[in-house]
Amino acid sequence: MEKISRELKVSAIENGTVIDHIPSNRVFQVIRLLDLYDSNEQIFVGVNLESEKLKDGKGIVKVSNRYFADWEIDKISLVAPTATLIEIKDFCIVEKRKVAIPDKIQGIVKCFNPNCITNHQPITTCFNVVDKDDLKLQCHYCEKITAKENIVFL
């Protein structure tokens, strides 16, 4: 009987970004947050892949010809803080870094407090990250705390 290789072979991308080490249950949330559903670029998505770092498996998203802005990387960090970003140019890795939850979040998350001024006036939301482990954000304006299960992206 012939033994089948367990290795998954995926073609390399010439230019673009690889988002690796995404918790498997967060892969499609990352795709939605980055608005990749309507992309015309080649995208590879892998879910429930073996991982030494993530016990429940990992996901990976490879996006050709796309590099992400800091605010997009901040979004990734809030839903997949274990993720690694790998930027590729001419088939070479030019940068590899772990995402990091920033100390301040601006303009990407809605305040949980329905009475907050940011929910009634054209003001950019601003939060201080008060707990990076359990992800809690404190609104700069109303000072209410938004827990990770209540985060709504703009």
C-alpha atoms as an extended CHARMM CRD file, in Angstrom:
* protein
*
       154  EXT
         1         1  MET       CA              0.0000000000        0.0000000000        0.0000000000  PROA      1               0.0000000000
         2         2  GLU       CA              1.3460000000        3.4290000000       -0.9710000000  PROA      2               0.0000000000
         3         3  LYS       CA              1.7580000000        5.9230000000        1.8410000000  PROA      3               0.0000000000
         4         4  ILE       CA              0.1570000000        9.3090000000        1.1990000000  PROA      4               0.0000000000
         5         5  SER       CA              1.9950000000       12.4660000000        2.2080000000  PROA      5               0.0000000000
         6         6  ARG       CA              0.3250000000       14.4310000000        5.0120000000  PROA      6               0.0000000000
         7         7  GLU       CA              1.9190000000       17.6600000000        3.8730000000  PROA      7               0.0000000000
         8         8  LEU       CA             -0.2300000000       20.2910000000        2.2180000000  PROA      8               0.0000000000
         9         9  LYS       CA              1.4480000000       21.9960000000       -0.7190000000  PROA      9               0.0000000000
        10        10  VAL       CA              0.2880000000       25.4950000000       -1.5480000000  PROA      10              0.0000000000
        11        11  SER       CA              1.9130000000       27.6250000000       -4.1930000000  PROA      11              0.0000000000
        12        12  ALA       CA              3.9280000000       30.5930000000       -3.0140000000  PROA      12              0.0000000000
        13        13  ILE       CA              2.6860000000       34.0930000000       -3.6750000000  PROA      13              0.0000000000
        14        14  GLU       CA              4.8790000000       36.5470000000       -5.5500000000  PROA      14              0.0000000000
        15        15  ASN       CA              3.6710000000       39.6510000000       -3.7010000000  PROA      15              0.0000000000
        16        16  GLY       CA              1.2660000000       40.0060000000       -0.8220000000  PROA      16              0.0000000000
        17        17  THR       CA              0.6260000000       39.0940000000        2.7780000000  PROA      17              0.0000000000
        18        18  VAL       CA              0.3220000000       35.8450000000        4.6810000000  PROA      18              0.0000000000
        19        19  ILE       CA             -1.5600000000       35.9180000000        7.9740000000  PROA      19              0.0000000000
        20        20  ASP       CA             -0.4980000000       32.8190000000        9.8810000000  PROA      20              0.0000000000
        21        21  HSD       CA             -1.3150000000       31.4070000000       13.3310000000  PROA      21              0.0000000000
        22        22  ILE       CA             -4.9090000000       32.6020000000       13.3700000000  PROA      22              0.0000000000
        23        23  PRO       CA             -7.0270000000       30.5650000000       15.8030000000  PROA      23              0.0000000000
        24        24  SER       CA             -9.1380000000       28.3110000000       13.5550000000  PROA      24              0.0000000000
        25        25  ASN       CA            -12.4130000000       29.6400000000       14.9260000000  PROA      25              0.0000000000
        26        26  ARG       CA            -11.3900000000       33.2090000000       13.9810000000  PROA      26              0.0000000000
        27        27  VAL       CA            -10.2920000000       32.7670000000       10.3490000000  PROA      27              0.0000000000
        28        28  PHE       CA            -13.5660000000       33.7940000000        8.7310000000  PROA      28              0.0000000000
        29        29  GLN       CA            -13.9190000000       36.7210000000       11.1280000000  PROA      29              0.0000000000
        30        30  VAL       CA            -10.4920000000       37.9620000000        9.9680000000  PROA      30              0.0000000000
        31        31  ILE       CA            -11.5910000000       37.5760000000        6.3360000000  PROA      31              0.0000000000
        32        32  ARG       CA            -14.7550000000       39.5580000000        7.0190000000  PROA      32              0.0000000000
        33        33  LEU       CA            -12.9320000000       42.3110000000        8.9810000000  PROA      33              0.0000000000
        34        34  LEU       CA            -10.4450000000       42.7750000000        6.1350000000  PROA      34              0.0000000000
        35        35  ASP       CA            -13.2710000000       42.7970000000        3.5740000000  PROA      35              0.0000000000
        36        36  LEU       CA            -11.6580000000       40.0200000000        1.5510000000  PROA      36              0.0000000000
        37        37  TYR       CA            -14.9370000000       38.4930000000        0.3190000000  PROA      37              0.0000000000
        38        38  ASP       CA            -15.0950000000       40.9220000000       -2.5920000000  PROA      38              0.0000000000
        39        39  SER       CA            -11.3960000000       40.7970000000       -3.4800000000  PROA      39              0.0000000000
        40        40  ASN       CA            -10.3670000000       40.0320000000       -7.0510000000  PROA      40              0.0000000000
        41        41  GLU       CA             -6.9550000000       38.8520000000       -5.8690000000  PROA      41              0.0000000000
        42        42  GLN       CA             -5.9660000000       35.2470000000       -5.2880000000  PROA      42              0.0000000000
        43        43  ILE       CA             -6.6930000000       34.2340000000       -1.6980000000  PROA      43              0.0000000000
        44        44  PHE       CA             -5.8080000000       30.9660000000       -0.0090000000  PROA      44              0.0000000000
        45        45  VAL       CA             -7.5860000000       30.0330000000        3.2210000000  PROA      45              0.0000000000
        46        46  GLY       CA             -6.6110000000       27.1240000000        5.4310000000  PROA      46              0.0000000000
        47        47  VAL       CA             -8.5440000000       26.1740000000        8.5530000000  PROA      47              0.0000000000
        48        48  ASN       CA             -7.9890000000       23.5490000000       11.2640000000  PROA      48              0.0000000000
        49        49  LEU       CA             -4.3560000000       23.0250000000       10.3080000000  PROA      49              0.0000000000
        50        50  GLU       CA             -1.9480000000       21.3730000000       12.7220000000  PROA      50              0.0000000000
        51        51  SER       CA             -0.0680000000       23.7710000000       14.9560000000  PROA      51              0.0000000000
        52        52  GLU       CA              2.5160000000       23.4170000000       17.6650000000  PROA      52              0.0000000000
        53        53  LYS       CA              1.5230000000       26.8310000000       19.0830000000  PROA      53              0.0000000000
        54        54  LEU       CA             -2.2740000000       26.5350000000       18.9810000000  PROA      54              0.0000000000
        55        55  LYS       CA             -3.6990000000       23.3760000000       20.5340000000  PROA      55              0.0000000000
        56        56  ASP       CA             -7.0350000000       23.6600000000       18.6950000000  PROA      56              0.0000000000
        57        57  GLY       CA             -5.3510000000       24.1180000000       15.3250000000  PROA      57              0.0000000000
        58        58  LYS       CA             -4.5720000000       27.1910000000       13.3110000000  PROA      58              0.0000000000
        59        59  GLY       CA             -5.7510000000       28.9940000000       10.2630000000  PROA      59              0.0000000000
        60        60  ILE       CA             -3.8520000000       30.7830000000        7.5470000000  PROA      60              0.0000000000
        61        61  VAL       CA             -4.8690000000       33.3950000000        4.9820000000  PROA      61              0.0000000000
        62        62  LYS       CA             -2.6480000000       34.2200000000        1.9940000000  PROA      62              0.0000000000
        63        63  VAL       CA             -3.6060000000       37.2960000000        0.0010000000  PROA      63              0.0000000000
        64        64  SER       CA             -1.8360000000       38.1100000000       -3.2580000000  PROA      64              0.0000000000
        65        65  ASN       CA             -0.9880000000       41.7250000000       -4.0710000000  PROA      65              0.0000000000
        66        66  ARG       CA             -2.3270000000       43.1430000000       -0.8130000000  PROA      66              0.0000000000
        67        67  TYR       CA             -0.5900000000       44.7340000000        2.1430000000  PROA      67              0.0000000000
        68        68  PHE       CA             -2.5070000000       45.8620000000        5.1870000000  PROA      68              0.0000000000
        69        69  ALA       CA             -2.6330000000       49.2820000000        6.8260000000  PROA      69              0.0000000000
        70        70  ASP       CA             -1.9140000000       49.6970000000       10.5350000000  PROA      70              0.0000000000
        71        71  TRP       CA             -5.6260000000       50.0790000000       11.3570000000  PROA      71              0.0000000000
        72        72  GLU       CA             -6.3560000000       46.7760000000        9.5760000000  PROA      72              0.0000000000
        73        73  ILE       CA             -3.5760000000       45.0730000000       11.5290000000  PROA      73              0.0000000000
        74        74  ASP       CA             -5.0830000000       46.5010000000       14.7300000000  PROA      74              0.0000000000
        75        75  LYS       CA             -8.3700000000       44.7870000000       13.7940000000  PROA      75              0.0000000000
        76        76  ILE       CA             -6.5470000000       41.4920000000       13.2910000000  PROA      76              0.0000000000
        77        77  SER       CA             -4.8420000000       41.8500000000       16.6840000000  PROA      77              0.0000000000
        78        78  LEU       CA             -8.1820000000       42.2520000000       18.4600000000  PROA      78              0.0000000000
        79        79  VAL       CA             -9.6610000000       38.9980000000       17.0970000000  PROA      79              0.0000000000
        80        80  ALA       CA             -6.4730000000       36.9710000000       16.5310000000  PROA      80              0.0000000000
        81        81  PRO       CA             -3.7370000000       38.1790000000       18.9140000000  PROA      81              0.0000000000
        82        82  THR       CA             -1.6290000000       35.0820000000       18.1330000000  PROA      82              0.0000000000
        83        83  ALA       CA             -1.4290000000       35.9300000000       14.4190000000  PROA      83              0.0000000000
        84        84  THR       CA              1.7970000000       36.4880000000       12.5200000000  PROA      84              0.0000000000
        85        85  LEU       CA              1.9720000000       38.7820000000        9.4800000000  PROA      85              0.0000000000
        86        86  ILE       CA              4.4000000000       37.9090000000        6.7020000000  PROA      86              0.0000000000
        87        87  GLU       CA              4.8860000000       40.4130000000        3.8870000000  PROA      87              0.0000000000
        88        88  ILE       CA              6.2400000000       39.0100000000        0.6320000000  PROA      88              0.0000000000
        89        89  LYS       CA              7.7670000000       40.8330000000       -2.3330000000  PROA      89              0.0000000000
        90        90  ASP       CA              9.2190000000       39.0420000000       -5.3770000000  PROA      90              0.0000000000
        91        91  PHE       CA              8.7170000000       35.6700000000       -3.6280000000  PROA      91              0.0000000000
        92        92  CYS       CA             10.9330000000       36.8160000000       -0.6890000000  PROA      92              0.0000000000
        93        93  ILE       CA              9.8910000000       37.4950000000        2.8840000000  PROA      93              0.0000000000
        94        94  VAL       CA             10.5810000000       41.1680000000        3.5330000000  PROA      94              0.0000000000
        95        95  GLU       CA              8.9470000000       41.3920000000        6.9500000000  PROA      95              0.0000000000
        96        96  LYS       CA              7.6400000000       38.9340000000        9.5020000000  PROA      96              0.0000000000
        97        97  ARG       CA              6.0690000000       40.1040000000       12.7240000000  PROA      97              0.0000000000
        98        98  LYS       CA              3.5640000000       39.1020000000       15.3370000000  PROA      98              0.0000000000
        99        99  VAL       CA              0.5200000000       41.2970000000       15.5920000000  PROA      99              0.0000000000
       100       100  ALA       CA              0.2810000000       43.2330000000       18.8390000000  PROA      100             0.0000000000
       101       101  ILE       CA             -2.7390000000       44.7200000000       20.5190000000  PROA      101             0.0000000000
       102       102  PRO       CA             -2.0490000000       48.4640000000       20.6170000000  PROA      102             0.0000000000
       103       103  ASP       CA             -2.4740000000       50.5890000000       23.7500000000  PROA      103             0.0000000000
       104       104  LYS       CA             -5.0030000000       52.8150000000       21.9630000000  PROA      104             0.0000000000
       105       105  ILE       CA             -7.6910000000       51.8800000000       19.4170000000  PROA      105             0.0000000000
       106       106  GLN       CA             -9.1070000000       54.6200000000       17.1950000000  PROA      106             0.0000000000
       107       107  GLY       CA            -11.8970000000       54.5560000000       14.6590000000  PROA      107             0.0000000000
       108       108  ILE       CA            -12.3520000000       50.8050000000       14.2800000000  PROA      108             0.0000000000
       109       109  VAL       CA            -14.5710000000       49.7990000000       17.2220000000  PROA      109             0.0000000000
       110       110  LYS       CA            -17.9900000000       51.0950000000       18.2700000000  PROA      110             0.0000000000
       111       111  CYS       CA            -18.5860000000       52.1330000000       21.8890000000  PROA      111             0.0000000000
       112       112  PHE       CA            -20.7650000000       49.6610000000       23.7760000000  PROA      112             0.0000000000
       113       113  ASN       CA            -22.5390000000       52.4780000000       25.6560000000  PROA      113             0.0000000000
       114       114  PRO       CA            -25.6280000000       53.5530000000       23.6610000000  PROA      114             0.0000000000
       115       115  ASN       CA            -25.4870000000       56.9850000000       25.3460000000  PROA      115             0.0000000000
       116       116  CYS       CA            -21.8700000000       57.6640000000       24.3580000000  PROA      116             0.0000000000
       117       117  ILE       CA            -21.3810000000       60.8010000000       22.2870000000  PROA      117             0.0000000000
       118       118  THR       CA            -19.6290000000       58.7290000000       19.6020000000  PROA      118             0.0000000000
       119       119  ASN       CA            -22.9280000000       56.9680000000       18.9320000000  PROA      119             0.0000000000
       120       120  HSD       CA            -24.7460000000       60.2720000000       18.3520000000  PROA      120             0.0000000000
       121       121  GLN       CA            -22.1900000000       62.6720000000       16.8800000000  PROA      121             0.0000000000
       122       122  PRO       CA            -19.6810000000       62.3330000000       14.0200000000  PROA      122             0.0000000000
       123       123  ILE       CA            -16.7480000000       61.7590000000       16.3990000000  PROA      123             0.0000000000
       124       124  THR       CA            -14.0350000000       59.1780000000       15.8450000000  PROA      124             0.0000000000
       125       125  THR       CA            -14.1390000000       56.5340000000       18.5550000000  PROA      125             0.0000000000
       126       126  CYS       CA            -11.1090000000       56.2280000000       20.7940000000  PROA      126             0.0000000000
       127       127  PHE       CA            -10.3860000000       53.5300000000       23.3800000000  PROA      127             0.0000000000
       128       128  ASN       CA             -7.5890000000       52.8040000000       25.7930000000  PROA      128             0.0000000000
       129       129  VAL       CA             -6.8240000000       49.1130000000       26.0580000000  PROA      129             0.0000000000
       130       130  VAL       CA             -7.0280000000       48.4270000000       29.7970000000  PROA      130             0.0000000000
       131       131  ASP       CA             -6.6050000000       44.6320000000       29.6370000000  PROA      131             0.0000000000
       132       132  LYS       CA             -4.7560000000       42.9970000000       26.7510000000  PROA      132             0.0000000000
       133       133  ASP       CA             -5.0950000000       39.4440000000       28.0870000000  PROA      133             0.0000000000
       134       134  ASP       CA             -8.8700000000       39.4510000000       28.4930000000  PROA      134             0.0000000000
       135       135  LEU       CA             -9.3300000000       42.3410000000       26.0140000000  PROA      135             0.0000000000
       136       136  LYS       CA            -11.1340000000       45.2010000000       27.6670000000  PROA      136             0.0000000000
       137       137  LEU       CA            -11.3870000000       48.6230000000       26.0550000000  PROA      137             0.0000000000
       138       138  GLN       CA            -12.2020000000       51.8390000000       27.9140000000  PROA      138             0.0000000000
       139       139  CYS       CA            -13.8980000000       54.5810000000       25.9300000000  PROA      139             0.0000000000
       140       140  HSD       CA            -11.9950000000       57.8600000000       25.9840000000  PROA      140             0.0000000000
       141       141  TYR       CA            -15.2620000000       59.8540000000       26.0090000000  PROA      141             0.0000000000
       142       142  CYS       CA            -17.7060000000       58.0730000000       28.3340000000  PROA      142             0.0000000000
       143       143  GLU       CA            -15.1330000000       55.8770000000       30.1560000000  PROA      143             0.0000000000
       144       144  LYS       CA            -17.3450000000       52.7740000000       29.8780000000  PROA      144             0.0000000000
       145       145  ILE       CA            -15.5500000000       49.4520000000       29.4970000000  PROA      145             0.0000000000
       146       146  THR       CA            -16.2570000000       47.2830000000       26.4500000000  PROA      146             0.0000000000
       147       147  ALA       CA            -15.4130000000       43.5930000000       26.9600000000  PROA      147             0.0000000000
       148       148  LYS       CA            -14.1920000000       41.4340000000       24.0670000000  PROA      148             0.0000000000
       149       149  GLU       CA            -17.5440000000       39.6560000000       23.6770000000  PROA      149             0.0000000000
       150       150  ASN       CA            -19.2310000000       43.0360000000       23.1240000000  PROA      150             0.0000000000
       151       151  ILE       CA            -16.8110000000       44.4630000000       20.5710000000  PROA      151             0.0000000000
       152       152  VAL       CA            -18.5020000000       45.6600000000       17.3860000000  PROA      152             0.0000000000
       153       153  PHE       CA            -16.3010000000       46.7840000000       14.5090000000  PROA      153             0.0000000000
       154       154  LEU       CA            -17.1720000000       49.8480000000       12.4820000000  PROA      154             0.0000000000
